[in-house]
Amino acid sequence: GIIRISHMSFLENILINYHDSDSDNDANVKQLLDIAKQMAFAGPSEDQQNEHCTAAEIAGAVGHFLLHHSPNKISVQNSDSVNLLLSFLESVLMQIPPDAVTYWGESLRYMLNDYSRDEVLSYMVQKVEDTLQVEEEGSGFSSQSKWLTLMSSVLIECNHPIQDSSAIMTRLLRQLLSTLHHPYEACRNGIASCLYRISCINRSSIKEIITAFHEKLDEGGAHHYIRLTLSRLLSYCVHCGDDKFDFTQIVIPLLPLAFKSLNVSNHEGNKGDVATASLDSDVTKSFRTILASISHNSLLTFGDQHEIATVLTALQDASQALTWQVRSIVAHFLRCFHNRHVFLISESNNTTATNIVTALLADERREVSSAAMAALTGILAVTSSQQVHKFVIKTIPIANKYLPKRKSKKTPSALQLQKQQTSVFSLCAAVLSRPYDTPAFVPLALEALSKHSFEKRAPGSVRDVVKKTFADFKKTHVDNWELHKKRFTVEQLEALADVVSTPHYYA
């Protein structure tokens, strides 16, 4: 079921417009709360989810009526109404299953809409403190997750700074930061949600939150649960926040920790420990997902070039990681991030991004070098033809310099192979950046690349990329080949034919 505001508003209007005596309204309120409690306590059935939804809608309507209209329509005073609702909520919360708490969180939001929340906030913070200090398993964790979910709902309604409740919010923040390592997933989700809501209410708390994560994760070790809490916080910032505040003030400062968490399985305490393999996988998968979301969804439209430079610095550091999976994610991240900010990035930051992916072109892992070449292709695709032409002219001598001699028996060094791979992949990216056009630099690049397509002149990984580049060029230019052919000299056409032509038996 889906909880609907229209249902709660309809029932509330019935109570408001009921013109009999106060005692009758008192009886109606108690009867409705009893009905809601009976539906919430109902046993498992096919309709249990709808029953919980309806019970939460009834409680939300009655609660909003008590808090906003009770002085005129009912004998119960406002302070007594709060106590009545909180005691009712506590009795229900202990009986309902965890997946039904969301309904009651929405119900509580409806109750507190346009109402002074200090008393409720104080009560909820006390319940969160009491439950999080319980160390028992099973029902203890279930109770903690329920109160954290309701606490998050209360904080959503507190969508403005609360001057009189600063002490209460400080208590809650410190309690949450002390339990970042919670072993129960639902509780970690609740803690991350509450931290995000607190950062929205009080922007000055962001620094304390970021500092707490850095202090705990810079100590060394895996800290799987803290990292999982961090990934959930970043997820809330990306999917629920905005680019002006949350991305610049929370996501960017925590980005280095996110990339370091991808390498969590290499901590010394984890080597040979089979028990942590599953947690390693969960942490890596979680941060791969959230980093992909950050690169696709976040946009620094309100920031300056310093913030883009900060992101690029984090990528530069992560590109030096020992594990190839992290380096591959850096290349994919930079490809999406640059595409999102193509009209905002400055020339200096664009140069930095190009240098990062160019360095990754020499990676020994095919996955990393291929991702880096795709990123460089995207960067060159939005670069002017004049600048790309200069880039190609500068790269061709390097590619020719590290081309092994035909009759040389000397084995190329590792550095020479890296230089050759970097220059060749750069030229391939330049060719692929213009898939349906033939600027002056494309024939020059193809002529230089053809020399690296032979077995004795380049390693297999380089030859495969060169041949694929020629095949892609032929496929995208075949329709208007007679027009594109005019841009080539005879020597360049022969070099092209040497690679793309099918070998003949009598050749």
N, C-alpha and C positions, 0 to 999 in steps of 0.2 A: 504494500500500500504506500501511498504518498500523502503525507500530511498536508492539508489544504487550509490556507488562511480563511477562505470563504466559509468553510464549515465552522470554524471557531468564531468568526464574526457573526454568523447567523445565530448560533446558540447564545452568544453574548447579548445580541440585540433582543432576543426573547426574554432574557433575565432583566435587561434594562427596562423594557416596556411592560413588565409584569407589575400591575398597579395594586395588587392586594397588600395585605399588612406585612410588616417587617418579619413577623414570625413565619409567615408562609414562604417568604424569600429565603429565610434561614433554612427552612426545611428543604426547599428546592436545592440549595447549594449543597447541603449535606447529602441529599439523595443522589445528586449528580456525581459527587466525589465517591460515594459508595459504589455507584455503577462503574465508574472509571476504574476503581480498585478491583472490582470483581472481574472486569474484562482483562486487566493487567495480570491478574493471578490465574487466569484460565490455563488449563493444561494444554499440552501439545495437541494440535489439530491442524487440519488443512487451512483453516481460516485464522490461525493464531496471529499471523503478521497483521492482517486487517484489524483484528481485535485490539492489538497493541496500538496501532495507528489511531483507531477511533478513541481509545481510552486517553491517549495523549491529546487529542483534539478537544475532548470534553474537559480535561484538566486545564488546558490552555485557555479555553473560553471562560471557565469558572474563575481561574486565577486572575485573568485580566479584569474581569468584572469586580472581583473583590478588591484589587489594588487601585482601581480607578473610579469605581462607582459605589463602593460599599457605604460610605458615610451618608449617602442620600437614599439608598435603596435597601439597606440591610442594617441590622443592629450591631454587627461585629465591627469594631474599630480597625483602622488601617494597620496598626502594629500587631493586633491579634490576627489579622488576615495573613500577614507575612509568616507568622509562626505557624498558623494552620497549614499554609501551603508548603512550607519547608518540611514540617513533620510528615505531611502526606507524601511529599516527594521522596523523603528518606525511606519510608515504609515500602513504597512501591519499588524503589531502585534496588532493594535487596532481593527482590523476587523475580524481576524481569530478566530475560536472557541478554547477553551483551549486545547482540545485533539489533535489539529494540531500543537501545539508549538514544540513538539518533533521533527517533520520534520525540522522545521526552526533552531532548536538547532544543528542538525546534519549538516545542510547546513552551518551554521555559523562556525562550526568546520572545514569544508572543506575550507572555505574562508581563515581562519586564520592559516592554516597549514603552518609551516615554514615562518611565517611572524612576524615581531616585533609588539607585541600586546599592547604596553603601551597606545597608544592613544585610542584604542578600550576599553581597560580595564578601563581607566579613565572615559570614556563615560558611560560604563555599570554600574560602581559603582555609578555614579551620578544618573542614572535612578533608580537603586535599592533604594538608599537613598530617592529620591523624592517620589517614590511610597509607600514605607513602612511607610512613615510619614503621609500618607493620612489615615484618620480614617473612611471614608465613606464605606458603605457596597455595596454588589453586584458587580458592575463594578470595584470598587476600588480593591477588593480582586482578581478579575480575572486578572487585570492588574499587580498586585503584583506577582501573581504566574507565569505569562508569563515571566516577566523580571528576576525572580529568576531562572527559567528554562534555559533561555539564558545565565545568569551569570554563571551557573554551567557548561554549554557547553564551555564557554570561559576559565574557570578555568581548565577544562580538558586538553585543549591545552597548558596551562601554566604548563606543567609537570616538570618544573625545577625551582629552586629558582630565583626570579626576584629581582635583586639588586636595580634597579632604581625605582621600583614601590612599595617599602616597605611601604611608607606612604599611598599609595592608598589601599594596602591590609589591613593595620591597620584600616583605616576608614571602610572598608567593614566588617571586623571581628567585630568591636565594634557595628556596626549597626545590624548585625545578632544576636549577643549575647543579644542585648537589646530587640529583638523581638522573643525570644524563646517561649513566651506565646501566639503566634499568634493563633487566634481562627479558622482560615481557614485551612483545612487539606492539600490542595494543596500547600499553602504557607509554612506550616511546613515542608512538604517534600522537598520543594526547599531550605529552610533555612538549613535543615540537610544535604542536598547534597552539598551545598556551603561550609558548615563547614568542611565536610569531605575532599573536594577538597583543601581547604586552608591548612588543616593539612598535606596533601600530599606534597604541595608546600613548606610549611614552618613548619618544625617539631617543631620549638620553640613555635609555637602558640598552640600546644596541651595542654600545661600546663594551658594556659589562658582559653581554652575551658572547660577543666575539672573543673577548679576552679569556673567558672561561673555556671555550673550545680550544683555543691555542694553548693555554696552559696545560690542559689535560692531555692533548694529543702530542705536544712537543716533548713530553716526558720520555717518549720512546715506548716501544711495544705496540701491540695490535690495537687494543681498545676497540674491539669490534662493535660493542653495543653503543659506545659514544659516537662512533663513525656512522652507524645506522641512524642514530638520532639526528646527527648533522645532515644526513641526506634527506631526511623527512623535513627538516627545517628549510633547506634549500628548495625542496619541492613546493612547500607552501609559499615561499617567496616568489617563485616563478609562476605558479598557477593561480595564486590568489592575490599577489601583490601587484605593484606597478613599477615601471622602469625608472621613474623619477627618484623614488626613495629606496625601495627595497632592493633593486638591482645594484644601485650605486653604493648604498650604505651597508648592505648585508652580504649580497652574493659575491661581489668583487673582493672584499676583504677575506672571505672564506674560500675563494677559488683555489688558492694554493693547497689548502688542506684537502680539498676535493680531489685534486690530482694526486696528492700523496696517498690518499686512501685507496687509489686504484692499485697501489703497489703493496697492499697490506699483507699479502701472502708471503712476502720476502723478509718479514721481520724475523729476527733470530729466534724469538721465542716460538715461532710457528713451525720451524723446519722439523720434519719428521713427526709432527703431531697430527695424527689422523682425526682426532676429535674436533679440531678447529677447521678442517677442510670445508665443511658445509658453511660455516660462518664466513670464511674467506670468500667463498663463491657468492654468498648473499651480499657482502659488502661491495665486491667488485661489480656485480650486476646492478646494484642499486646506484652506484656512482656513475656507471656508464650510462644508465638511463637518464639521470638528472643532468649530467654534462651535455648529453644530446639535446635535452629540453632547453638548457640555458643557451646553447649555440643557436638553436632554431627560433626561440621565442623572445629572447631579450633584445632590446633595442635601446641604445644610448642616445636617444633623441634629445634628452634634457641635459646631458653631460658635456664635458669638454674633452679635448684630446688627451688630457692627463689620464682620464679614466680608461680610455681605449689603450693607452700606453701601459697602464697597470695590468690590464688583461693580457696584453702581448708579453709583458715581463713574466707573468705566471706561466704562459705557454712556453716561453724560452727556457725557463727552468725545468718545466716538465718534459721538454723535448730531449733533455740530457738523461732521462731515466734509464736504468739498466735493463728493464723489461721492454720488449718490443711492443707489447700490447698497449702500454701507456703512450709510447711514441706514436703508435698508429692512431690512438684516440686524439692526440694533440693535432695531428694532420687533419683528421675529419672535423674536429672542433674549429680549427682555424679556417677551413674551407667554408663552413656555414657562417661563422662569425664575420668573416670578411665580406661575404655576399650580403649579409644583413646590413652592414655599415658601409657599403661601397660608396655611397654618396656623402658620407660623413667623415670618413677616415682621411687624415692629412697625408701629405706626401712622405713625411718622415716615418709615420706609423706604417704606411704602405710599404716602404722600404724595409722596415723591421719585419713585417709579415712575410715579405718575399725572402728575406734572409733565413727566416726560420724554416720555411718549407724547402728552400734550396739546400740547407744543411741536411735535411731529412732525406733528400734524394739519394744520398750516398749510403743509406742504411742497407745493411746486408740482408735484412728481411724483405721479401718481395711485398708483403702486405703493407709495410711502412712506406717503402719507396713508391708504390703504386698510389697510395693515398696522398702522399706528398706531391706527386706529379699531377694528380687530379686537382689538388688545391692550387698549385701553380698555374695550371690551365685556366682555372676560374679567375685568378688574379690578372693574368695576361689578357683574358677575354674582355675585361673592362678597362684595360690600359690602352692608350692611344697607339695607333699603328706606328707612329714615329718613334715612340719610346720602345716598343717591342722590336722594331727594326734595329735600334741601337743595341738592345739586349742581345739580339741574334748575332750581330756583327762582333760583339765583344766575346760571345761564347764560342763561335766557330773556331778561332785560333786555339782555344783551350782544348776543344774536342780533337783537333788535328794533332796537337802536341802530344797527347797521351794515346794516340793511335799506334799500336805496335807495328814495327817494321815487318814487311812480308818475309824476309829471309832471316830475321833475327831469331836465335834460339834461346835468348835470355827471357826468363819468366818475369812478367811484369810484377812489380811490388804491390802490396796491398794499397798503398797510397795512390799509386798510378791507376789502379782499377777503380778506386773511389772517385778520383778526378774524372776519369773517363765516363763513369756511370752518371755523375752529376751533370757534366756538360751535355751528354747525349740525351738524358731525360729532360733537361732544360729545353733543348731544341725540339724535342718531341712535344713538349707542352706548348711551345710557341706555334708549332704547326696545327695542333689540335685546337688552339684558341680561336682559329678562324676557319670553322668547318665548311662554310659555304662561300668563301671568298678566297682570292689568291693575291694577297699583297706582295710587294716586292721581296719581302724577307722569306716567304714560304719556299720558293724555289731554291734560294740559297741554303736554307736549313735542310731541305730534302737532299740536296746534293752532298752536303757534309755528312748527313746521317747515313747515306747509302754506303759509305766506306766502312761503317760499323756493323754491317749486316752479314759479313762473312765469318766463317768459323774460326779462322786463324787471326782475325783482327779484333775480336771482342768476345767476352764470356757469354754463356748461353742466356743469362738473364737480360743482358743488354740487347742481344740479337732479337730475342722474342719481342721486346718492347718496340724496337725499330720496325720490325716486320708488321706488327700490329698497327703502328702509326701509319705506315704506308698503305696498309689495307683500308684503314678508316678514311684516309685521305682519298683514295680511289673511289670508295663507296659514296662519299658525300659530294664528289665532284664529277661523277660519271655522266650526270644528266646534261650538264653544260660544258663537257670536256673540250669541245672545239673552241669555246671562248676562253677557258682557263689555259688551254695549251699555248696560246699566244704569249703568255707571260714567261714561258720557259725558253732557254737557249737549247741548242742541239745537245750540248754536253749534259745539261740538266735533265733533258728528256731521256737520254741514254742511262743516266744514273737512276732515274725513276724506273725505267724499264728493267734494269738489272734486278730490282727488288720485287716489283709487283708482277712481272711476267712469269708465266708458268714455265718451268724448265722443260726443254725439248730434248728428245732422245738423240737427235742428230746435231744438236748445237755444239 
